[in-house]
């Protein structure tokens, strides 16, 4: 039997019909895996539940921001993490019409890593999972789909789940919903998000990259179109911004039209747009901006996209979700270590800590959506950069503010949760 098959068999044999833990984290995305690692590192019995069999999903957010890298540095993992294959963006530029605007310069950030790292999200999640598994208080249950909540005496007491081997109940003193913008936990809890709205969607695809292509990731804005190009080493990860709800219309016109638009916006890609054989090579990201008025109830807390879906502007959604996880670990670790009572009193503290950064970030995104993205998409002719953007060319100090907002965020979090020694260190 192959090693992976043996490991899967052992996991199936070890999977009980009922399990229990101090904290059950639903969702193995960036927020869920970071929180699982930090809680296990604090010595808290933690189960992370992920409905998929692996982390291999394409066109997920692949940005690791300086604040996240700083958190890895806080727990002594940054140097090892940066040995994984990745690309680094130390500045961000946009070409508006015929003018190139340097928008963000990360070199001035008060962090050890002064760049945004680009890495497949599955590599990031695999790394976090591997480090969490070193702690005896951590369990990761893959192929386990949460289908409901266990409720007793007016509080959430765990989750019910479905696995390939049957039903499973996980009882927990605290359940964390970190299962994304279509959160099953949020729905089961009766939480309804406030829809803030977005005027756009994004078509994601990849095109090969050549040695003489531009090195940096950048954006291209012109003639009612926006194209984001992210250098991923051997290929470009491309995001073509479209008006909200127009994906079916664009796809109905055929892949030829999209090829023409890409070649117009980025002429150096004209010789390879044929790599998009059909509209099936293009994936739709339906953009949503929303947030929960209340993130918690007794025994339950939502974080990350479960609590607030972000616009892709600035690529800050993952950063904000991970900051939620760090804040949750900082605030909840000691109450969770107190086995005498549930940590319900501390749940409101997490929302109070993270709600203002969420509102501020969404406010900036909505402003940019209305005053930049929507106007660009509605424009019919050639676009010229507004005067205030031209200032970024002549006043480099202006590039520090976008760098801070993108790279660190409105309220960065540092890891302050307690830590136990690994068995090998004892």
PyMOL commands that set and color helices and strands:
alter all, ss='L'
color gray80, all
select helices_A, chain A and resi 3-14+30-41+66-74+78-81+106-108+121-132+184-189+247-252+255-265+267-269+273-275+279-281+304-306+313-315+317-337+344-378+387-394+396-407+423-425
alter helices_A, ss='H'
color red, helices_A
select strands_A, chain A and resi 18-26+46-49+63-64+87-89+91-96+99-105+116-118+138-141+144-152+155-163+166-177+193-195+200-208+218-222+225-231+235-243+283-285+290-292+296-297+300-302+308-309
alter strands_A, ss='S'
color yellow, strands_A
deselect
rebuild
show_as cartoon
